[in-house]
């Protein structure tokens, strides 16, 4: 799963994947460890004992096998039914697990909107569906086991009756009847156990099918030959068009020079984050071209590309470990000095003083123990720690206050030229360090230039600048008026 493409994870449910990797794997393991041996034992028993039965008494042997076709037919029908029931039960259990996982992950949202009763009802519905499917499965198993017991008992009774008649006719001896009855038990009862074997085969087939849903998914290819030189960060995009169901980026032409700082602005859904994901090769484009240092991006090894990049996603993810361990994700062999420098550049050094254990403090699941701004700053420090050739910040400063943002921007300004930097943002204050600004709208580049150039022409950038400037001026006036009233 670590090597499956992003498109697979976009449509997969975490709870369902956990179910497949735990319960389904265990079901398959149990079958391979136990029932394979039992099937071999039954097969050997039938092959060895059946010729002995015919050697001892041909007529009794035929009688002893009269019910076998019916038992096999009934077992086959049971297998078909139970396999479908196992699939329905497993899917119901996956739906229940997925709902539970979503609720535990989003427990704060549930409480914030007072949705506890609703979510309890939703979980109860899925729990009830799982119970009902499990009950139908148990009913089918009970019916088969009882009916197969009856068939096996009838078979043993027939052997006993015919054997007793043969004994009265002095066709066989008491010892022969006793031995024959013992041998037929060695054949009938393993066949009766066929129901349990078929039950486990049904479970294993269903589990294997659910596992194959993962195992048969093509992995991301990473067999492209690596170039002989490291990536330095010159990016050329030509006629790039890309979308998921419909085009998101349309005929993009853009040249980002090595060491340049580029800011990308635009309304939500215009393709800013999609461009970042294409550069990371999370998705592969089919129309157009992206070249890094003159090499086609789709022909470069994914690991090599990603090692050359540092990225802070729109929603930064932190592991349930300490701040230090989360930083090591960026660079596993970083020294304490490296960590201190990265934290300082991300304006997180002062924030560590508020934690009892400092850099060793645990951040909780997904960084829940930190504020949104602290999570972004730890994620930024993690990206800076890599000293990447290409640094990409996808709305990475949206949760920090203005003062902290300015300190981070000053740090990034001091690093100018060390890395090609792409900043995706909605705030004009963030673009102050950019060498060039690109405006995206509806998947197209509608404006490009420096801050002064864009202000000199009518367009979305100027309108956004005037709107934010007017808002800030109005806010300052209100604050000054409030201060005068207080005095």
WOLINGI-V270600 format. One record per helix or strand. SS is the DSSP state (2 for helix, 1 for strand). FROM is the first residue (numbers start at 1). TO is the last residue. If there is no record, write none. Layout:
SS,FROM,TO
SS,FROM,TO
//
This chain:
1,4,4
2,6,11
2,14,56
2,58,64
2,68,105
2,107,112
2,116,168
2,174,192
2,194,215
1,219,219
1,235,243
1,247,256
1,261,266
2,272,279
1,287,292
1,295,296
2,297,299
2,302,307
1,309,312
1,322,322
2,323,328
2,336,345
2,349,352
2,358,360
1,362,362
2,365,367
2,372,385
1,390,394
2,402,414
1,416,416
1,419,424
2,428,433
1,436,441
1,444,449
2,451,455
2,460,486
//
